[in-house]
Amino acid sequence: MGLARALVFSVLAIIPGIVLSLLGWVLSGSPKDWNEGLFLACYGPFFGCIAAGFYIGWKSVDDVEMGG
């Protein structure tokens, strides 16, 4: 259950990753030529969101602390 949930969360995290990557590209000036600085602005948010979604999905329900 943990791996399947982690994969679903990481696939769903692609959507905000795409939006954040596009925002990073626009904020970097929307250059027409690709340079090394765009790796952080474009690939960082995309793969960061996927990794965060996988981590959140991998955590078991017992690891999540319920407030109250």
Backbone as a chain_set.jsonl record, in Angstrom:
{"seq": "MGLARALVFSVLAIIPGIVLSLLGWVLSGSPKDWNEGLFLACYGPFFGCIAAGFYIGWKSVDDVEMGG", "coords": {"N": [[0.824, -1.193, 0.0], [1.986, 1.227, 0.716], [3.956, 1.819, -1.248], [2.423, 1.954, -3.59], [0.701, 4.074, -2.99], [2.597, 6.088, -2.688], [3.582, 6.262, -5.295], [1.29, 7.116, -6.659], [0.863, 9.606, -5.426], [3.217, 10.897, -6.228], [2.884, 10.97, -8.996], [0.634, 12.603, -9.175], [1.767, 14.893, -8.193], [3.09, 15.924, -10.294], [1.616, 17.831, -11.646], [1.511, 20.352, -10.066], [4.255, 20.634, -10.179], [4.834, 21.119, -12.871], [3.581, 23.595, -13.186], [5.06, 25.182, -11.37], [7.574, 24.968, -12.541], [7.163, 26.242, -14.976], [6.598, 28.79, -14.004], [9.095, 29.373, -12.851], [10.647, 29.458, -15.162], [9.512, 31.649, -16.476], [10.033, 33.667, -14.602], [12.774, 33.708, -14.768], [13.241, 35.141, -17.002], [12.389, 34.142, -19.411], [14.189, 32.967, -21.424], [15.304, 32.395, -24.794], [17.422, 30.84, -25.553], [18.887, 27.946, -24.194], [20.516, 27.665, -21.105], [22.936, 26.876, -18.519], [21.96, 27.833, -16.082], [19.241, 27.519, -16.124], [18.627, 24.955, -15.395], [18.253, 24.718, -12.613], [16.09, 26.459, -12.262], [14.064, 25.311, -13.814], [14.099, 22.436, -13.763], [14.442, 21.897, -11.075], [12.082, 22.656, -9.417], [10.226, 20.918, -10.632], [11.152, 18.188, -10.349], [11.502, 18.32, -7.632], [8.898, 18.596, -6.612], [7.875, 16.116, -7.377], [9.501, 14.406, -5.85], [8.782, 15.27, -3.265], [6.062, 14.588, -3.262], [6.298, 11.805, -3.456], [7.588, 11.249, -1.042], [5.663, 12.133, 0.832], [3.572, 10.389, 0.232], [4.788, 7.992, 0.868], [5.064, 7.939, 3.589], [3.73, 6.328, 6.393], [0.425, 5.901, 7.775], [0.57, 5.86, 10.493], [2.755, 7.441, 10.998], [1.887, 9.988, 10.657], [0.955, 12.704, 12.539], [-1.892, 13.231, 14.358], [-3.772, 16.107, 14.94], [-5.086, 17.499, 17.966]], "CA": [[0.0, 0.0, 0.0], [2.827, 2.41, 0.819], [4.599, 2.123, -2.523], [1.39, 2.358, -4.548], [0.258, 5.419, -2.616], [3.699, 7.001, -2.973], [3.637, 6.473, -6.743], [0.13, 7.942, -7.046], [1.129, 10.971, -4.973], [4.262, 11.509, -7.045], [2.309, 11.252, -10.315], [-0.225, 13.775, -9.022], [2.611, 16.057, -7.91], [3.615, 16.445, -11.557], [0.832, 19.012, -12.049], [2.1, 21.591, -9.521], [5.639, 20.731, -10.631], [4.83, 21.777, -14.183], [3.226, 25.001, -12.974], [6.197, 25.855, -10.742], [8.657, 25.041, -13.528], [6.808, 27.313, -15.91], [6.778, 30.044, -13.276], [10.535, 29.602, -12.76], [11.139, 29.841, -16.492], [9.047, 33.017, -16.742], [10.753, 34.581, -13.712], [14.171, 33.807, -15.195], [13.299, 36.015, -18.16], [11.93, 33.395, -20.589], [15.221, 33.011, -22.464], [15.112, 31.505, -25.933], [18.547, 29.918, -25.561], [19.017, 27.191, -22.958], [21.821, 27.75, -20.464], [23.068, 26.04, -17.325], [21.181, 28.39, -14.982], [17.839, 27.12, -16.21], [18.42, 23.646, -14.787], [17.69, 24.923, -11.279], [14.794, 27.134, -12.354], [13.049, 24.504, -14.485], [14.069, 21.045, -13.313], [14.386, 21.836, -9.613], [10.713, 22.57, -8.903], [9.518, 19.77, -11.187], [11.55, 16.962, -9.657], [11.286, 18.535, -6.204], [7.497, 18.269, -6.331], [7.715, 14.668, -7.498], [10.139, 13.803, -4.677], [7.959, 15.581, -2.091], [4.859, 13.753, -3.342], [6.675, 10.428, -3.137], [7.861, 11.193, 0.402], [4.396, 12.249, 1.56], [2.837, 9.149, 0.021], [5.509, 6.865, 1.463], [4.862, 7.954, 5.036], [2.573, 5.526, 6.8], [-0.598, 6.646, 8.506], [1.021, 5.956, 11.873], [3.749, 8.512, 11.095], [1.206, 11.283, 10.606], [0.466, 13.041, 13.856], [-3.204, 13.848, 14.317], [-3.93, 17.207, 15.875], [-6.274, 17.409, 18.806]], "C": [[0.865, 1.253, 0.0], [3.452, 2.803, -0.504], [3.573, 2.598, -3.551], [0.908, 3.779, -4.258], [1.337, 6.451, -2.925], [3.793, 7.285, -4.469], [2.48, 7.331, -7.231], [0.357, 9.396, -6.639], [2.18, 11.642, -5.845], [3.764, 11.806, -8.455], [1.406, 12.485, -10.24], [0.579, 15.046, -8.749], [3.242, 16.617, -9.178], [2.903, 17.734, -11.95], [1.37, 20.289, -11.403], [3.57, 21.752, -9.911], [5.753, 21.42, -11.974], [4.539, 23.269, -14.029], [4.403, 25.766, -12.368], [7.384, 25.966, -11.696], [8.394, 26.14, -14.544], [6.987, 28.674, -15.259], [8.268, 30.376, -13.13], [11.132, 30.031, -14.078], [10.744, 31.277, -16.821], [9.814, 34.011, -15.871], [12.22, 34.718, -14.087], [14.316, 34.623, -16.473], [12.879, 35.362, -19.461], [12.963, 33.403, -21.719], [14.95, 32.009, -23.587], [16.23, 30.474, -26.022], [18.676, 29.252, -24.194], [20.422, 27.37, -22.406], [21.796, 26.967, -19.164], [22.216, 26.548, -16.152], [19.724, 27.959, -14.988], [17.578, 25.734, -15.631], [17.767, 23.783, -13.422], [16.293, 25.528, -11.352], [13.707, 26.242, -12.926], [12.96, 23.074, -13.933], [13.955, 20.908, -11.801], [12.97, 21.734, -9.067], [9.967, 21.323, -9.391], [9.863, 18.486, -10.423], [11.439, 17.09, -8.143], [9.857, 18.203, -5.791], [7.255, 16.762, -6.413], [8.314, 13.974, -6.28], [9.324, 14.064, -3.412], [6.676, 14.759, -2.095], [5.151, 12.309, -3.005], [6.917, 10.279, -1.639], [6.567, 11.251, 1.212], [3.574, 10.975, 1.412], [3.474, 7.956, 0.689], [5.29, 6.79, 2.965], [3.616, 7.142, 5.373], [1.604, 6.4, 7.591], [-0.192, 6.806, 9.958], [2.032, 7.077, 12.075], [3.104, 9.885, 11.141], [0.6, 11.56, 11.974], [-0.871, 13.78, 13.722], [-3.285, 14.954, 15.361], [-5.17, 17.001, 16.74], [-6.06, 16.816, 20.058]], "O": [[0.519, 2.241, -0.647], [3.481, 3.984, -0.852], [3.833, 3.542, -4.297], [0.73, 4.584, -5.173], [1.034, 7.557, -3.37], [4.055, 8.419, -4.87], [2.655, 8.175, -8.109], [0.079, 10.312, -7.414], [2.054, 12.823, -6.17], [4.181, 12.797, -9.054], [1.417, 13.317, -11.147], [0.119, 16.149, -9.044], [3.865, 17.678, -9.139], [3.519, 18.632, -12.525], [1.666, 21.241, -12.125], [4.078, 22.872, -9.968], [6.665, 22.218, -12.192], [5.178, 24.102, -14.671], [4.711, 26.875, -12.804], [8.117, 26.954, -11.661], [9.303, 26.879, -14.923], [7.474, 29.609, -15.895], [8.658, 31.534, -13.272], [12.026, 30.876, -14.113], [11.541, 32.033, -17.376], [10.204, 35.078, -16.345], [12.849, 35.726, -13.767], [15.43, 34.776, -16.974], [13.003, 35.975, -20.521], [12.651, 33.8, -22.841], [14.432, 30.918, -23.351], [16.017, 29.363, -26.508], [18.586, 29.916, -23.161], [21.404, 27.246, -23.137], [20.752, 26.455, -18.758], [21.798, 25.751, -15.313], [19.05, 28.03, -13.96], [16.424, 25.373, -15.399], [16.832, 23.049, -13.104], [15.411, 25.146, -10.584], [12.539, 26.392, -12.565], [11.867, 22.573, -13.67], [13.427, 19.913, -11.304], [12.678, 20.803, -8.315], [9.172, 20.742, -8.652], [8.98, 17.792, -9.918], [11.298, 16.087, -7.444], [9.634, 17.598, -4.743], [6.513, 16.204, -5.605], [7.707, 13.054, -5.732], [9.189, 13.173, -2.573], [6.245, 14.282, -1.045], [4.349, 11.651, -2.342], [6.497, 9.292, -1.035], [6.4, 10.499, 2.172], [2.946, 10.53, 2.373], [2.783, 7.001, 1.043], [5.325, 5.707, 3.549], [2.583, 7.261, 4.714], [1.946, 7.504, 8.015], [-0.569, 7.788, 10.598], [2.164, 7.607, 13.178], [3.714, 10.844, 11.616], [-0.17, 10.756, 12.5], [-0.962, 14.814, 13.061], [-2.914, 14.76, 16.519], [-6.162, 16.412, 16.31], [-6.995, 16.689, 20.848]]}, "num_chains": 1, "name": "protein.A"}
